[in-house]
C-alpha cells in the first residue's frame, strides 16, 4: 500500500485463484504467448487486489502471465528488481519473457504456498518468520543490494504518504475538522519526527514484505527458501521498514512473544549501519507509527471511495499498532494532536470495523 500510487496497491494474495473473465486481456497477449511457445496455453485467472495488475497461471508451463498496462514505471521496476534480487541470491520470480510496450511478462510461478496459506495450514509460525528475518538480514548485509536504480525514501515521500490519513481518516472520525489546519500541523510534527530515517539509503526496502507476499519454497536452500513477491515499489531506505511490515502486520496477530523474538533475531545479526540495539528499536517504532498512520488512511479510502469495505476488517488492529508505536517512539506531540483534533480517534475508527470478520489473512476483491 503506497499512497503516492493510491488505488494501485492493496492487501492481497496473488497466488489464490478466483473466477474472472479473460476477455479484458489485450489483443497483444495472444501473440506474446505464441512468441514464447505458449499459443495453446490454458490460462487460470488469479485473485487481484486494489491495483490494475493481473496474473494468469499457465498450469502446464509453471509460469504466470503478468499484465499491467496502467503503470509502466512499476512494470519496468518489477523486471529490473526481479533480476537484481535473483543475482543477489534471493528468490524472486525469474522473467521468461517481457513485452513492456504491452505491459506483459511471463514470470516464474512459485506455486500456492504463500506464508498466509502455510500459516492457515498450521505450519510452524516461528520457522516461517525466522526464515523471513534471515532473508532480510541477508539482503541488508549484501554489498550489492543497494546498487540498483530505485528512488530514495526521502522526507517528501514519507510525508506525502501521510496525506491519505488527513484526507480520509481524519474527516471520517471528525467531520467538522478544519482539514487545512490539521494537515499542516500534522505534517509539521511528522517532519520533525522522521528526521532520523528520511533519506537514509542504507538498504533496499521491498515495501510490502509480509505474509501475503512471501512464499515458502521448500525445495531450495537457505534464505532462497523464502520467495519474494510484489517488490516493484522498492525504495532505498532504512533497514527497519521491512521488519515492521513483517512483524506488525495489518492482516494477522503474531503468536505472543514472537514479534520480540524476531526483532531480537534481527538485532543480533544486524549490519552496523542502523546503529546499536537501542537505535534499531527506536527507528523500528518510528517507522511503524508512520506505516500504520498511512495504512489507516488507506483503508478508509479503499472503503469510502472504492467500496472495498472489507478492508475495514483490519482497522482495529492497525489502530492498536499505531497507538503502541506512537508510545514506543515517544511521539507524544503527534498523539496529543490526534487526541485534541480527533477526539476518540482510535475507538471511533475501530468501530468502523464492526460487523466484519477478521480471518487473519488478506481480503479479496
Buried (B, 14 or more C-beta within 10 A) or exposed (E): BBBEBBBBBBBBBBBBEEEBEEEEBBEBBEBBBEEBEBEEBEBBBBBBBBBBBBBBBBEEBEBBBBBBBEBEEBBBBBBBBBBBBBEBEBBBBEBBBBBEEBBBBBBBBBBBBBBBBBBBEEBEBBEBBBBBBBBBBBBBEBEEBBEBEBEBBBBEBBBBBBBBBBBBBBBBBBEEBEEEEBBEBBBEBBBEBBEBBBBBBBBBBBBBBBBBBBBBBEEEEEBBBBBBBBBBBBBBBBBBBBBBBBBBBBBBEBEEEBBEBBBEBBBEBBEEEBBEBEBBBBBBBBBBBBBBBBBBBBBBBBBBEBEBBBBBBBBBBBBBBBBBBBEBBBBEBBBEBBEEBBEEBBEBBBBBBEEBEBBBBBBEB
